[in-house]
Amino acid sequence: MVPAFAILLLCQLVGEGIVHVSRIPVPGPVIGLVVLAVGLGWWTRRGGQKASLGETPLGRAAKGLLGHLSLLFVPAAVGIVQQGGVLAANGVAILVALAVSTVLALGVTAAVFVWAARRFVRDPAA
């Protein structure tokens, strides 16, 4: 299990390095996730293990981390409680920003889904 955690941390480190060098405005762990996905795809195409990811050491390590994901929200909740005055002073602006960003995210997600459905799904009736 330690090598699997090392792979996850290495991918995150590579992602952080890419962001630091290229200065792109994307979080390092997101780039690390892309690096991990590309690496897993490459490994599978080269004849790597064909079992589902959950049966591999990497899959078991990822499931273990996901099982404790809720613990990562504790620091954020503490920060929100500590900044109650700031939230009260800027509550309307924060709610507007949340509403607008939610609507935009849903719209972009729907547009990407429609594009992908047209691009990749073949009509069986045709």
Secondary structure, DSSP 8 states (H G I E B T S, - for coil): -HHHHHHHHHHHHHHHHHHHHH--SS-HHHHHHHHHHHHHHHHHHTT---S-GGGSHHHHHHHHHHHTGGGGGHHHHHHHHHTHHHHHHTHHHHHHHHHHHHHHHHHHHHHHHHHHHHHH---TT-
